[in-house]
């Protein structure tokens, strides 16, 4: 136990709590901390999802999840719908995606959505009135290198987003330097 002397009496530091261990007490700080934490978590979750997709593409495994970003605009609905709502997506022979539509009238719209999604190596081939076949080639070394550089760029973009969110949070919270609130907010971005 450390003791230090003041002019009038000796005080113990045993009962003192360091600033970094003090809880947040300001309502504004707690609210801003919660908002920043939520936004940062969503940015990290987005990056994890993107990394999983890149890993799947780089490994050469074919899954129906490759077509998750595809949104089909139907003439009878105002909003775009997910592909799995109007068709089934399966894997054949480990390297071919097979899309079977529930209704024949949606064929043209699904093909347009597949081209519009701009997913690499997706070239739909019409089999019959309700079936689309998409052969997906095994990734080459160059393709894997491109995926790696894209993932590296996405990682840096995620870091930038986290730093921007931290700075915006600190600015909105108007925290003082070396305050408990500042330390807690800084800990979020680590």
N, C-alpha and C positions, 0 to 999 in steps of 0.2 A: 504494500500500500504506500502510495506516494503522499507526501505532505508538502505543502508549500506555505511560506510565511507571508502574511500581510503585515501592515503596519501595526494593527491592533491585536490580531490573534492568529493562531494557526488554524488552517482549514484543511479538511480531508477531501481528496478527489474521488473517494470511493463511491459516493452517491451521485456524482455528476454523470450525465449521459452525453456522449459525444454527439455532435450535430448530425453525423451520418446515421446514427441510430434512433434519432428522434422521429416520431411519427408525423405524417402530414396532418396539420390541423386546419388549415385554411380551406374553406368550402370551395373557393375559386380554384385553388391548387388541386384539390381532390377531383373536381370536375374536369379540369384540363388534363390531369394525369390519366383519367379514365378514357377520355376521348383519344388522346395520343396513343395510349396502349392499344385500343381497339383498331385504330388505323394502321399502326405498325404491325399488329398481328395479321391483319388482312393482307398487307404487303408481303409478309413472310410466307403466308399460306399460298398466295398466288405464285411466288417464286418456287415453292416446293412442288406445286402442281405442274409448273412448267418444266422443272427438272425431271420429274417423273415421266413426262411425255417425251422429253429429249432422250432419256435413258432407254425408254421403250423403242423409240425409232432407231437409236444407235445400236442397240443390241440385235436388231433384225427381227424381233418378235412382233408378230402382227396381232393386234387386238381390235375389237370393234370400237374401243375408246379413242382410236385415232380420229374417228369421224365425229366426236363429241362437239367440236366447234361449228359443225355444219348446221345452219338454220335455213329452213325452207319457207319461202313466202308463197302461200297459197292464195289464189284469187278470191276464195270465199271467206278467208279470215284476214283480219287487218294486221295481226301480229305474226311475226315469224315463229315457226314451231320447230322443235328439235326433230332431227331425222328419225330418232327411235320412236316418235309418236305416230309416224305415218308409215313406218317400214320396220322390218327386222334386219339386223346386220349380223352376219355370221362370218366365220373364217373357214375357208376350204383349203386343204392341202398345205396349210401353214403359211402360205404366201399370197393368198387371194382373199379379198373381202367380197362377200356376196350380199347384195342388198335386195330384199324381196319386199316390194311395195304392197300395201293393203288394197289400194285402189289404183287401177291403171291410169286414170286421168291425171295423176300426180307425177308421172314419169318425167315430163318436160321440166317441171319445176324443181324436181330433185336433181336432175342433171345440171340445171343452171346453178343451183345452190352448191353443188360439188365443185364446179369450176370457180364460182365466186369465192369459195372459202380459201382458195390459194394455198391449200395444204400441199407440201412438196410430194412429188411422185404419185399424185392422185389423178388418174386418167380413167374416167368411167367408160365402160364398154357395155352397150345395151345388148343383153342376151335375148330377151323376149319382151312381151308387153308389160311384165311386172318385175323383171329381174335385171339388175345391173351388176356387172362383174368389174372388180378393180384389182388388177394384178399389181403387186407392190414388190419391186426388186430389192434384193439384199443390199444394204448400204455398203458403199465402197469406202476405202480409206479417206478419200477426199471428202465424201459426204459426212463421214464421222468427224473429220477436222472442222468442217463447216458447222456442224451441230455443236461441237465443243466451243468454237469461237462465239457462236450465238448464245450459248449458255453463259459464257464468261461475260459477255456484254449485258445479258439480263441480270447477272449477279451484281454488276456495277450499277446498273439502273436501279436495282432494289436498294442498294446501299445509299445511293443518292436520294431516293424517295424517303428512306428512314431519316437521313440527315435533314432533309427539308422539313419533314414533319416535326422533328425535334426543335429545329430553329423556329418554326411557326408556333409551336406550342410554348416555347420559352418567351416568345414575343407577346403572344396573347395573354399569357399568365403574368407577365411583367414581374418575373422573379428577380430577386437580388442576387448578385454574385456570391458564391460560396454559401448559399442558403440551403436548407434541407430540401426545399422544393426543386432547386436547380440540380442537386445531386441525384434526387429520385428520378427526375426527367432524363438526366444524362444516363442513368443506369438502364433505362428502357431501351436505348439504342444500341446497347452492347450485346 
